[in-house]
Amino acid sequence: MNADGPGQYASGYLLYHTGNGVVAQRFDPSSGTLEGDATKIAERVQQDRGVWRTSFSVAANGVMIYHEGGAAALKTKLSWIDRTGKVLSEVGSDTWQSPRISPDGKKIGVMLGDPQPDNWVVDSETGTRTRLTFATGNRAGDPSWSPDGKWLVMASPIPQAGYGNGLEILDVSGAGAKRKIDLEPNATANAPQFTPDGKYIAYIRVTAEGSSLSAIAADGSGKPFKIMDIPGALLAGLPFRISPNGRWVAYTSNESGQSEVYVTSFPKAVGKWQISSNFGAYPTWRGDSKEIYFLAGNDLAMHAVLVREAGNGIEVGKVQRLFSVSLLGSGVPYDVSGDGQRFLGVILTEPENGALTLVSDWKAELKK
């Protein structure tokens, strides 16, 4: 089923968030099956997309309480930040998700909108926006640039399958050109990324059996092929980053018992080097492939570490804590300039003071 948060069971129904509200659908707990259609019982319920949490609760006696506001109530600012955490300038205030800086540094690919975000391209200096998709429900997001800066690739729902994601490639000129790559059945794609030579699109492939880093030709020809397995199904949606020189890939795994950042060679995974040691996630690279950035620690502070190629492997330097800023993690909540001196971050600000609404009998909404 399509949902953007955990469900709650009460009185023979499963309640969950989709779009901008909460719906209820009959559920048989003995067989684990849904019945009939879902009916919306609450509009504009606040949701934190960073952790897929919806602010509502139901009780067996028919009482429901929820926080009004929708995802837009969690306001964010897209800002340029230096290596000390100082905010240099603000691109704008909105519901930003997954910003990616273009190869020439002049544009930003981003997901924007509530309740269904769409793809936009934003001028990195003036903030001028160009919309690429329109109410298509592309919630998977995390757009990534082609090396020539002419295209964005993103994970896109497969309507005919009813679930899962394929790949969609968008023309950033605004001409409207796009093409889709539907992958094999019973598999879904997350966090796609062009390889630095532009020949392939790598992505996290998720199936019932587990997750892997896989790739397919950028023109959609041929079959997908696996690069490496990624331990930890819970981390299947966390993006990875191929180094700009195309020789390495940084990714997240919980094989040690908690989320950590690792690096292996690319495109053939040989060797493995652990980068973080105190809960790490969301890695990205400096433009020269000599420094890695990631969020780590209980406060998810920005960290940096120098890496040096040594033969067929890498040498990892001392990890440096840079700054702590409340970044909203939906996709990768930041990107970094090619020289590593400026970060583009989605900063969480104070949410709107939406009301708490108490419903005495939510099942009554099913009869309307």
MOHU-V238767 format. One record per residue. N is the residue number from 0. RES is the residue in one small letter. SS is DSSP state (~ for helix, > for strand, _ for the rest). OMEGA is omega in radians with two decimals (none if undefined). Layout:
BEGIN
{{N,RES,SS,OMEGA} {N,RES,SS,OMEGA}}
END
This chain:
BEGIN
{{0,m,_,3.10} {1,n,_,3.09} {2,a,_,3.12} {3,d,_,3.08} {4,g,_,3.12} {5,p,_,3.09} {6,g,_,3.05} {7,q,>,-3.10} {8,y,>,3.06} {9,a,>,2.97} {10,s,_,3.08} {11,g,_,-3.12} {12,y,>,2.96} {13,l,>,3.14} {14,l,>,-3.11} {15,y,>,-3.09} {16,h,>,3.00} {17,t,>,-3.07} {18,g,_,3.11} {19,n,_,-3.13} {20,g,>,3.13} {21,v,>,3.13} {22,v,>,3.09} {23,a,>,-3.14} {24,q,>,-3.13} {25,r,>,-3.09} {26,f,>,3.11} {27,d,>,-3.08} {28,p,_,-3.13} {29,s,_,3.14} {30,s,_,-3.12} {31,g,_,-3.08} {32,t,>,3.04} {33,l,>,3.14} {34,e,>,3.06} {35,g,>,-3.11} {36,d,>,3.07} {37,a,>,3.13} {38,t,>,3.14} {39,k,>,-3.13} {40,i,>,3.10} {41,a,>,3.14} {42,e,>,3.02} {43,r,_,3.08} {44,v,>,-3.05} {45,q,_,-3.14} {46,q,>,3.05} {47,d,>,-3.10} {48,r,_,-3.13} {49,g,_,-3.14} {50,v,_,3.11} {51,w,_,-3.14} {52,r,>,3.10} {53,t,>,-3.04} {54,s,_,3.02} {55,f,>,3.10} {56,s,>,3.13} {57,v,>,3.09} {58,a,_,-3.07} {59,a,_,-3.11} {60,n,_,3.08} {61,g,_,-3.14} {62,v,_,3.10} {63,m,>,3.04} {64,i,>,3.11} {65,y,>,-3.13} {66,h,>,-3.14} {67,e,>,2.98} {68,g,_,-3.11} {69,g,_,-3.11} {70,a,~,-3.10} {71,a,~,3.12} {72,a,~,3.07} {73,l,_,-3.03} {74,k,_,3.10} {75,t,>,3.04} {76,k,>,3.04} {77,l,>,-2.97} {78,s,>,2.99} {79,w,>,-3.05} {80,i,>,3.09} {81,d,>,-3.04} {82,r,_,3.08} {83,t,_,-3.11} {84,g,_,3.12} {85,k,_,3.08} {86,v,>,-3.09} {87,l,>,3.13} {88,s,>,-3.10} {89,e,>,3.07} {90,v,>,3.12} {91,g,>,3.12} {92,s,>,-3.09} {93,d,>,3.12} {94,t,_,-3.05} {95,w,>,3.04} {96,q,>,2.95} {97,s,>,3.12} {98,p,>,3.06} {99,r,>,-3.13} {100,i,>,3.14} {101,s,_,-3.12} {102,p,_,3.13} {103,d,_,3.09} {104,g,_,-3.04} {105,k,_,-3.09} {106,k,>,3.10} {107,i,>,2.97} {108,g,>,-3.01} {109,v,>,2.98} {110,m,>,-3.01} {111,l,>,3.05} {112,g,_,3.12} {113,d,_,0.16} {114,p,_,-3.13} {115,q,_,-3.13} {116,p,_,3.07} {117,d,>,-3.14} {118,n,>,3.09} {119,w,>,2.95} {120,v,>,-3.05} {121,v,>,3.04} {122,d,>,-3.01} {123,s,_,-3.13} {124,e,_,-3.07} {125,t,_,-3.10} {126,g,_,3.11} {127,t,_,-3.01} {128,r,>,3.01} {129,t,>,-3.09} {130,r,>,-3.10} {131,l,_,3.12} {132,t,_,-3.04} {133,f,_,3.04} {134,a,_,-3.11} {135,t,_,3.13} {136,g,_,-3.12} {137,n,_,-3.04} {138,r,_,-3.08} {139,a,_,2.94} {140,g,>,-3.04} {141,d,>,-3.13} {142,p,>,-3.13} {143,s,>,-3.05} {144,w,>,2.91} {145,s,_,-3.09} {146,p,_,3.14} {147,d,_,3.10} {148,g,_,-3.10} {149,k,_,-3.04} {150,w,>,2.97} {151,l,>,3.03} {152,v,>,3.13} {153,m,>,3.02} {154,a,>,-3.05} {155,s,>,3.14} {156,p,>,3.10} {157,i,_,-3.02} {158,p,~,-3.05} {159,q,~,3.13} {160,a,~,-3.12} {161,g,_,3.12} {162,y,_,3.06} {163,g,_,-3.09} {164,n,>,2.90} {165,g,>,3.13} {166,l,>,3.08} {167,e,>,-3.12} {168,i,>,-3.01} {169,l,>,3.04} {170,d,>,-3.06} {171,v,_,3.11} {172,s,_,-3.10} {173,g,_,-3.13} {174,a,_,3.08} {175,g,_,-3.13} {176,a,_,3.08} {177,k,>,3.06} {178,r,>,-3.09} {179,k,>,3.03} {180,i,>,3.08} {181,d,_,-3.06} {182,l,_,-3.06} {183,e,_,3.14} {184,p,_,3.06} {185,n,_,3.06} {186,a,_,3.12} {187,t,>,-3.08} {188,a,>,3.05} {189,n,>,2.97} {190,a,>,-3.13} {191,p,>,-3.12} {192,q,>,3.00} {193,f,>,2.96} {194,t,_,-3.06} {195,p,_,3.10} {196,d,_,3.09} {197,g,_,-3.05} {198,k,_,-3.05} {199,y,>,2.96} {200,i,>,3.08} {201,a,>,-3.10} {202,y,>,3.03} {203,i,>,3.13} {204,r,>,-3.08} {205,v,>,3.03} {206,t,>,3.10} {207,a,_,-3.11} {208,e,_,-3.12} {209,g,>,-3.08} {210,s,>,-3.14} {211,s,>,2.96} {212,l,>,-3.08} {213,s,>,-3.14} {214,a,>,3.08} {215,i,>,3.10} {216,a,>,-3.06} {217,a,_,3.10} {218,d,_,3.10} {219,g,_,-3.12} {220,s,_,3.11} {221,g,_,-3.12} {222,k,_,3.06} {223,p,_,3.08} {224,f,>,-3.07} {225,k,>,3.07} {226,i,>,3.13} {227,m,>,2.98} {228,d,>,3.07} {229,i,>,3.11} {230,p,_,3.07} {231,g,_,-3.09} {232,a,~,-3.11} {233,l,~,-3.10} {234,l,~,-3.05} {235,a,_,-3.10} {236,g,_,-3.10} {237,l,_,-3.08} {238,p,_,3.06} {239,f,_,3.07} {240,r,>,3.02} {241,i,>,3.14} {242,s,_,-3.12} {243,p,_,3.11} {244,n,_,3.05} {245,g,_,-3.06} {246,r,_,-3.02} {247,w,>,3.03} {248,v,>,3.06} {249,a,>,-3.08} {250,y,>,-3.12} {251,t,>,3.09} {252,s,>,3.06} {253,n,_,-3.11} {254,e,_,3.12} {255,s,_,-3.08} {256,g,_,3.03} {257,q,_,-3.10} {258,s,_,3.07} {259,e,>,3.12} {260,v,>,3.12} {261,y,>,3.03} {262,v,>,2.99} {263,t,>,-3.13} {264,s,>,-3.10} {265,f,_,0.14} {266,p,_,3.07} {267,k,_,-3.06} {268,a,_,3.10} {269,v,_,-3.11} {270,g,_,3.14} {271,k,_,-3.14} {272,w,>,3.13} {273,q,>,-3.07} {274,i,_,-3.12} {275,s,_,-3.14} {276,s,_,-3.11} {277,n,_,-3.08} {278,f,_,-3.13} {279,g,>,3.13} {280,a,>,3.06} {281,y,>,3.12} {282,p,>,2.98} {283,t,>,-2.98} {284,w,>,2.90} {285,r,_,-3.03} {286,g,_,-3.14} {287,d,_,3.12} {288,s,_,-3.09} {289,k,_,3.10} {290,e,>,3.12} {291,i,>,3.09} {292,y,>,3.10} {293,f,>,3.07} {294,l,>,-3.06} {295,a,>,3.11} {296,g,_,-3.12} {297,n,_,-3.13} {298,d,_,-3.13} {299,l,_,3.11} {300,a,>,3.09} {301,m,>,3.12} {302,h,>,3.10} {303,a,>,3.08} {304,v,>,3.08} {305,l,>,3.08} {306,v,>,-3.11} {307,r,>,3.09} {308,e,>,3.14} {309,a,>,-3.07} {310,g,_,3.11} {311,n,_,-3.13} {312,g,>,3.11} {313,i,>,3.00} {314,e,>,-3.07} {315,v,>,3.14} {316,g,_,-3.13} {317,k,_,3.14} {318,v,_,-3.13} {319,q,>,3.04} {320,r,>,-3.10} {321,l,>,-3.09} {322,f,>,3.09} {323,s,_,3.11} {324,v,_,-3.11} {325,s,_,3.11} {326,l,>,-3.12} {327,l,_,-3.02} {328,g,_,2.96} {329,s,_,-2.83} {330,g,_,3.02} {331,v,_,-3.01} {332,p,_,3.13} {333,y,>,2.92} {334,d,>,-3.06} {335,v,>,3.10} {336,s,_,-3.08} {337,g,_,-3.13} {338,d,_,3.10} {339,g,_,-3.08} {340,q,_,-3.13} {341,r,>,3.07} {342,f,>,3.06} {343,l,>,-2.99} {344,g,>,3.01} {345,v,>,-3.03} {346,i,>,3.12} {347,l,>,3.09} {348,t,_,-3.11} {349,e,_,3.13} {350,p,_,3.05} {351,e,_,3.12} {352,n,_,3.10} {353,g,_,-3.09} {354,a,_,2.93} {355,l,>,-3.10} {356,t,>,3.12} {357,l,>,3.12} {358,v,>,-3.07} {359,s,_,3.14} {360,d,_,-3.09} {361,w,~,-3.13} {362,k,~,3.10} {363,a,~,3.13} {364,e,~,-3.14} {365,l,~,-3.07} {366,k,~,-3.10} {367,k,_,none}}
END
